[in-house]
Amino acid sequence: MDDFTFNPFDPDTRRDPAPVYARARRERPVHRHAGLPIVSIFRYDDIQSVLRDAETWSSQFPPPPGVDAARMPPRSMLGQDPPSHTRLRSLVSQAFTPRIVRRLEPRMHAVAAELMTAAVARGEVDFVAAMTYPLPVVVIAEIIGVPIEDRDQFKHWSDIAVAGLGSGLFAPPDMARLQQLEGILREMGTYFSRLADDRRGAPREDLLTGLVQAEVEGSKLSHAEMITMLVLLLVAGNETTTTLIGNAVLELLAHPAELARLRADPALLPSAIDEVLRFSSPVQLDPRRATRRVELRGEVIEAGQIVVSWLGSANRDEAVFADGERFDIARVDNRHLAFGFGPHFCLGANLARLEAQAALGALLAATREFALASAAPLPLHPSLVFKGVTELPLRLTPS
Ligand code: HEM
């Protein structure tokens, strides 16, 4: 038990964290990281109770040591607690209700089919460039109302915005990266301010117009809050959904019997996507800061200490999931925590599910077979938060 180690940066652990998670759940469900004010937790019940209690477990973090608070970007709703979190979230939640998102479904299928036709014509593609990146970015750009021609610019911004996520928890802040982040936040601010000015003069049926109107009403949303919201929405849904679609392809390739089952019964697609979310969770960790002294399974956590919930571990917890280490695309009652839990539960969960279903549906329909086109280990996402790859070379055999 004493030789238990957990290094979240270790590439082998990042590729397959399941064995270390299983051991942690058994032997070290509350694990202190030596020399750091950080505690990792691994069990489903503990994680659920932390994420549901925003009073004890805050989403607001102080700037990293040595970094001036004034230099930090303004906090988005993701980094706020109720009631300010509730106010911000209520301004945009209408745009992501299941009913509204369903209306976008035909458009998602059309975009996915178009991307797939182009991919199959080439025979061999990087599926990230061909599908998993463009589909989510086209959809969110249309929801917000930003020109899709700018999508390469969005990719550049998103990549920089998320590359360092999570690493500051376990290592000193990377000043060069923070500076780069400041730079792109300024660029995004200028970009969105210009678009917001356009909408003031010529309102449209989009989220940007809705936010501009909330800003006009004054007390609802300040200009800085509006820009931060737009940055969050543009970034939050991109890398996450890209990762989910890539992980779905990888898990189906690793489990050929499940792939055959899905081909035979495409009605399993929704439960298959939820099983990928559980089994290969795109977002692995979710941090909170203790607002008071608390005990967790007998371990004292002092006020100010950070508790990291390992969602990927909760999602394999044998106390909740029967045969949790098995990838089962027809799993029922799949109460995974891949989208978080409680007040910050992912706003884009419905959207992400439908996008992933559209992408996988298009891949299955357009191909008789698909296979990895490279035997080399695929490059891991640079951020610790994500479990996924940034390139996915596929050979496609048309149907
Ligand atoms: C597979 C795809 C996705 C995954 C795995 C995912 C995961 C998550 C998780 C774990 C959280 C909770 C963070 C916390 O507890 O602090 C979250 C929050 C959030 N997600 Fe997603 N997400 C995905 C897709 C999307 C999409 C498509 C959008 C589009 C708008 C989106 C927007 C958001 C926003 C705005 C929040 C913050 C909600 C709040 O603070 O109240 N996500 N997401």
Residues whose N, C-alpha, C, O or C-beta is under 5 A from the ligand:
A	BS01	HEM	M77 L78 R89 L233 A236 G237 T240 T241 L244 P282 V283 D286 A338 F339 G340 P343 H344 F345 C346 L347 G348 A349 L351 A352
